[in-house]
Amino acid sequence: MMYGWSGWGMWIIGPVMLLLIVWLVVWLVRDTVGSTTPPHTGAAARAILDERFARGEIDGEDYQERLSTLERR
């Protein structure tokens, strides 16, 4: 049998440790999942497309095709 504080201590420390472990797992999952970049809005996507065209990364035909795809969304 358990006598004194050792019995009560286990009843208190056990759930506290369990809560700490659950909190740690939730915190780690939220930290890794929440770090994704938000999707671009239409205006931001258009600005990126314009920049890529201005830098010469895409040609005029590709620019027009991607621009029409953006406008359809």
C-alpha positions as CSV (number, residue, x, y, z in Angstrom):
1,M,0.0,0.0,0.0
2,M,1.0,3.6,-0.6
3,Y,1.3,5.8,2.4
4,G,1.5,9.6,2.7
5,W,2.1,12.0,-0.2
6,S,3.6,9.4,-2.5
7,G,0.1,8.0,-3.3
8,W,-1.5,11.4,-3.8
9,G,1.5,12.6,-5.7
10,M,1.1,9.9,-8.3
11,W,-2.6,10.9,-8.8
12,I,-1.5,14.5,-9.4
13,I,1.7,14.1,-11.3
14,G,0.5,11.4,-13.7
15,P,-2.4,13.5,-15.3
16,V,-0.2,16.6,-15.3
17,M,2.5,14.8,-17.2
18,L,0.0,13.4,-19.6
19,L,-1.4,16.9,-20.3
20,L,2.1,18.2,-20.9
21,I,2.8,15.5,-23.4
22,V,-0.5,16.2,-25.2
23,W,0.2,19.9,-25.2
24,L,3.6,19.3,-26.7
25,V,2.3,17.1,-29.5
26,V,-0.4,19.6,-30.4
27,W,2.1,22.5,-30.3
28,L,4.5,20.7,-32.6
29,V,1.8,19.7,-35.1
30,R,0.4,23.2,-35.2
31,D,3.9,24.7,-35.6
32,T,4.7,22.4,-38.6
33,V,1.3,22.6,-40.3
34,G,0.9,26.3,-39.7
35,S,4.2,27.1,-41.5
36,T,2.8,26.6,-45.0
37,T,2.5,29.7,-47.1
38,P,-1.0,31.0,-47.8
39,P,-2.3,30.7,-51.3
40,H,-1.8,33.7,-53.6
41,T,-4.7,36.0,-54.4
42,G,-5.5,36.8,-58.0
43,A,-3.7,40.2,-57.8
44,A,-0.6,38.6,-56.3
45,A,-0.6,35.8,-58.9
46,R,-0.9,38.4,-61.7
47,A,2.0,40.4,-60.3
48,I,4.2,37.3,-60.1
49,L,3.2,36.5,-63.7
50,D,4.1,40.0,-64.9
51,E,7.4,39.9,-63.1
52,R,8.3,36.5,-64.7
53,F,7.4,37.9,-68.1
54,A,9.4,41.1,-67.5
55,R,12.5,39.0,-66.4
56,G,12.2,36.9,-69.6
57,E,11.5,33.7,-67.8
58,I,8.4,33.1,-69.9
59,D,7.6,34.1,-73.5
60,G,4.6,36.1,-74.7
61,E,2.6,33.0,-75.7
62,D,3.2,31.3,-72.3
63,Y,2.3,34.6,-70.6
64,Q,-1.0,34.9,-72.5
65,E,-1.9,31.3,-71.8
66,R,-1.2,31.6,-68.0
67,L,-3.0,35.0,-67.9
68,S,-6.1,33.5,-69.4
69,T,-6.0,30.7,-66.9
70,L,-5.8,33.2,-64.0
71,E,-8.7,35.2,-65.4
72,R,-10.9,32.1,-65.6
73,R,-10.5,31.4,-61.9
